[in-house]
Amino acid sequence: MQCYVVLNIILIAVPPPIKHIQETKTMHTLTLQLLNHLCTEVLKVSRAKEIFRQSFINGAKYGIPEILEEIRKSYPFALEYLDEDVFKSVVSNRNEKIFNLICGTGMHRQLIIRTEDDSKNGNILHLAGKLAPPHRLSLVSGAALQMQRELHWFKEIEKYAPRAFSESENINGDKPKIAFIKEHEELIIEGEKWMKGTAKCYTLAAALIATVVNCLQSFAASDALSLFLSIASVLICLSILTARYAEDDFLFALPRRLIFGLVTLFLSVTFMMIAYSSAIYLLFGEKKAWILITLAALACLPVTLYGIWQFPLLVELIHSTCGPGIFGKHSNRLIR
């Protein structure tokens, strides 16, 4: 009884975001258990194959890999449902989790060869070159990152497709690369605007920091570091503003520059606040603890605000550019 009371007290004291994560995880676990039970029960009815087929196709269509995994465990022959129509839906709707699962089965290469773009008599690369649905594009923030995601998809399909597919033309006489550029013309323009607008804001902030730090003479080490980093940030942002903005630049070149610009600007802000706080304390706050505490709190404020507002963008950039990406590393081990 005492343990039960203590557990309730702990649950009440848990912050709402953490409690929400716990509830979501519990709900996911219970859903998987229910799904497993349903698959077991379906095996007992005469229409099992038909039910599994429709559920399998719907799971692939809506991008729910757990459904496909559970059905495959209960009914191994479900892999025969992975046909050209299912694969076409996966590529068109940009369901990378289902694509990764198909790669795990080893069936992706033959599906890439067999699947065609029926609308314009093209191959799978023409289909991958089409613009993703709006609800899939909106999964990432900013037109530049959306363009990067589209390029990741096109490059991933191109990696497994026969070389002849890249030279094949559709009914309009367009090769896959040309079809991709035409489909994403507006997104490229929007991505350029987003990237330049972001770079201009960071350039202004970095230039302001360089001007302020140049006026401080009290804490040489922090002054110098902040000045150098702010100048580096300005130069990186200028390189973004003067880039050619070809479609392939959105894959790695431009995001990497933006990452370096964000990091150098963050470090510049940090060292500027150290230098500024040190200067104020040496002038007015020596032997006064309350001034030191106040300065420390105020110095942490802009750094914290920068982290709260810009850190999510930085994490997203690093994950999509330097991390494993949305496809990860496909293992050579096939799912049996």
N, C-alpha and C positions, 0 to 999 in steps of 0.2 A: 504493500500500500504506500509506504514511504517513497519507494522508487518511482511509483506511478505519479505521485504528487511532484517529485523533483523533476521528472520528465516533462510534465505539463508546464512547470515554471520555466524550464529551459526553452520549450517551444514558444511560450508567450514572449520570452525575452529576445528571441531570434528576430533580427531586422527583417522588414517586409521583403526586400529583394531576395535575400537568402531563403526566406520561407517560400517565396514564389518558385525559386529554382528547385527546392526540395519537393514541392507539390507537383511541378512539371515532370521531374524525374520519376516520382512515384506513379503518376498517371501514365507515363510512357511504359514503365515496367508492367503495370496492370493491363495496359492495352496489348502488349506483346503476349502476355499470358492468355488473355482472352482470344487473341488471334490464333495462338497455338492450339487452344482447345477447340476452336471452330474448325480448324484444318483437320484435326483428329476426328471430329464428328462428321465432317463432309465426306471423309473416306468411307463412311458406313452407308451412304446413300448411293443409289444407282446412277444418278446424274452427276457424280463427283467430277468427272473429266470436264463436263460442260461448265460447271460452277467454278472449278479451278481456272479454266481458260479465261472466262470473263473477268474474274477477280485479278488474274495475272496481268491481263491487258490493261485493266483500269489502274492497277498499281503502277505500271510503267507509264501510263498516260499522265497520271497526276504526280509522278515523281516520288513514290513512296517505296523505297527499297526494302523496308521491313516486310511488306506484304509479299514481295517476290521471294525473299529469303525463306520465309516461313512456308510458303507454298512449295518451294523447291525441296525443302527438308522433308515435308510430308509426302510430296508427290514428285520424285526425281524426274519423271518424264515431262515436267512442266517446261523444261528448257526448249522443247520443240515449239513452244508458243512464241519464242523469240524469232519472229519473221521480219520481213522487210517493212511491213506497215508499222509494227511496234518500234523498230529502229528509226524509221522516218519520223515518228512522233517524238521520240527521245531527242533526236538532233534538232528538230524544228522548235521544240519547247525548251531546249537547253537544260535538260535534266541530267546534270553531270553525275549525280549519285547513281542513277540507273545506268548511265554509260560506263561508269567504273565497274559496276556489277557485271555488265555484259563483257567487259574486257577481262574480268576475272574468270569468265567461262571459256575464254579463248575463241568466242564466236564472232568477235568484232570485225576481224579481217574479212571473212567471207560475207558478212552483212554489208560492210562498206562497199564491196565489189558489186553485190547484187542490188543494192538499194539505188533507186533513181529518183530524180526530180521530175515527176510526171507533168507538172504545170508548164515547164518550159523545155521538156525533152532533154534534160541534162543529167549529170551524174550526182553522186552524193556530195561532191565538193560544191556544186552549184547550190544544192540545198543548204549546206552549212554556210554558204555565203549570203543567205538571206538574213534580213534583220530579225532579231529575236522579238517575241511578243513583248508589249510594254510591261506586263506584270513580271517578266523575267529580267528585263533591263533595269527595273527599279530596285532590284535586290542590292545593287551597289550605288553609292552616291557619286554624283558628278559624271558628266558626259565623257570625260577622259577615261575614267575607270570603266565605264560601260563599254567604251570602244576597246579598251584593253581586254575585257572579258570576251568580246566578240572575236577578237584576234586569237585569243587562246583556243577558242572552239575551232576556228577555221584551221589553225596550225595543227591541232590535235588530230582532226580528221585527215588532214593532208599527210601527216606523218605515217599513217597506216594505209593510205590509198596508193594504188599503183601510179607510177610516174606519168603514165599516159593520160591519167585523169586530169592532170594539171593543164594539159594541152588540148583537152577535149572542149568543143564548143557546144553551146546550147542552141535553141531554136532562133535566138537573136544574134547568133554569131559571136557570143561573148565567152571567153575562157573564164574559169572559176575566179581567178584573181580580179579580172575586170568586172565580173558580175558582183563580187564582194564590194569593190570600191563604189560602184553605182548604187548599190543598196544602202551603203553606209555614208553616202555623201553628206547628208544633213548632220549625221552624228559626228562626223569628222570636223565639220564646221563648228558645231556646238562644243565639241571637245577642245578645239583650239581656243574658243572664247573662254571656256572655264579655266583652262590651264593658264592663259595669259592674265585673266582677272585675278586668279590666285597668286600668280607670280608678282603682279604689280603691288598687291597688298603687302606681300613679304618684302619686296624691294623697299617700299616706303618705310616699313617698320625697321628694317636693317639699317637703312640710311639714317633714320632718326637716332637709333642706338649709337651708331658710329659718331654722330655729331655730339651727343650727350657725353659719351665716354671720353671723347677728345678733350672735353673741358675739365675732366677730373684728373687730378695729379697726385692724389694721396696714396692710392693702393696700386702700385705700378704693375704687379703681376696680373691682377684681375682686369685692370684697364687695358693692358696689352692684349690679353686673351679675348676679351669682349670686342675690342676694336678689330682684331684680325678675323675673328669669326663672323662679325657683322659684315665686314668687307667681302669675305668669302661668300656669305649668303647673298649679298647684292650681286656679285659676279655670277653665281649659279642661277639666280632668278633672271638676270639679263640674258644668260644663255638660253633659258626657256623662252623668253620673249622673242629672241632672234632665231629660234629653231625653224626648220623648213616645214614641219608638221606634215610629213608624209604619213600614210596610214600605218606603216610598220614602226614608226617612231613611238606610237602610243603603247607598244608592247613592252619595251624595256627602257629605251633611251630617255624619254620624257619623264616617266614615273621615277626613275633613279635620280634624275636631277632634282625633282621635287622633294624626294626623300632627303637628299643631302642638304637642300635648302632649308627644310623644316628642322633638321637636326642641328645645323650650324646656328640657325636663328634662336632655337631654344637654348643652346649653350651660351650664346651671346647675351640673351636676356638674363640668364642665371649669373654669369660673371659680372654683368653690369650692375645687378642688384647687390652683389657682394661688394663691389667697389664703392657704390653709392652709400651703402649702409656703413661701410668702414670709414668713409670720409666724414659722414655726419657724426658718427660716434666719437671719432678722434677730436672733432671740433667741439662738441657739446656734451657728449655722454660719458666721458671718462669718470669712473668710480660711481656711476649712477646705474644701478642694475635695471631699473624700470625703463630707462631709455633703451638699453640694449635689448630687452624683451620686446618692447614696442617696435623697434627697428627690425628685429628678426621676423616678427609677425607680418609687418608691412612688406618686407622684402620677399616673403614667401607668397604673398597674395598674387602678384602678376605672374610669377612662375607657375603657381597652382592653376590660375585661370587659363594660362596658355596650355597647360597640360590637359585640362578638362575639355577645352574647346578644340584643340588640334590633335591630341593624342589618338582619338579614334580614327581620324583620317590617316595619321602616320602608320598606325597598326594595319589598317586596310591596305595601304600602299605597300608596306613591307611584305605582308602575307601574299599579295597578288603578284608582286614583282620578284622578291627574293626567296619566298617560301616555296613549298611544294605545289602551290596553285590549287585550282579547283579540281584537277584531275589526279593530283598526287603522283606517286610512282607505282605504276602498274607492275605487279609481281609476275614473274614467269610461272609461278605455281598456279595451275588451273583449278577451278572449283569442280569437284566431282559430285 
